[in-house]
């Protein structure tokens, strides 16, 4: 009817079977949706899960960093205070010895890789203030039988020194026989370092002050012999010392009245593991026992033990 409302035609659904592309598009869209949902679920799970700490990675800067001079100085001060009442380590308890060992290891680690022979602190007088030996009933690595149980009773220790100088190394035990008669025992020897970083040593009978044999490189059997049962590797800072027969003076430390040369020569190796203006730390080449030497008590004129540290010179200058 003209001017009337047109009747709406009923909408008839399209037959998708006539166009096979449409269901494929729908299936593809559905698969994408499912994939997105799985991804979102995975992300949510990871976000909500407790995080594990990542392993620490040492950067080159961290690997090359070293303790500050102030912290190292504090460690040295703590170590010196710890060992002072221990009679150079002989009277140290197990706990004190363990703490001293920890402090020594910390100093050694902070100094690892340093050339001892380029240091201005190697060649000087030093006092032995600690030996990390577990027992000294028979003898001690510093002082030998003078520092064993019987030796300490007969020869009361007044001072114990080890000097590494330009062309000589000297071990000195100053004592009082029966607590009354002053005397000292002196081991003087030549020390060398091989030109090719490995130190050189020969049996003292073959090499004492004999340059040719003394400079010969160690072969493996000799190195194993020097290290004995120690598994600790020796560093390029190791020195070899060939000692003369010991000198012993009595009724005075200058050798005026009794000045004897007794006993066989000997040879040792010492690995320098730490140096600073106050102390030197070494380890025995064959034993690995740590030694702590103090320089500020005797190295310079005016130091408390400087005069005593020089008395060996007068004694060895006199004929035995």
WOVENWO-V154254 format. One record per helix or strand. SS is the DSSP state (A for helix, B for strand). FROM is the first residue (numbers start at 1). TO is the last residue. Records with the same first field share a line. If there is no record, write none. Layout:
SS=FROM-TO, FROM-TO
This chain:
A=16-18, 20-48, 60-64, 69-86, 94-111, 116-118, 145-147, 149-154, 204-207, 211-214, 220-227, 306-309, 311-317
B=124-124, 127-131, 140-140, 144-144, 155-164, 169-177, 181-192, 238-243, 246-250, 258-262, 266-275, 279-284, 290-294
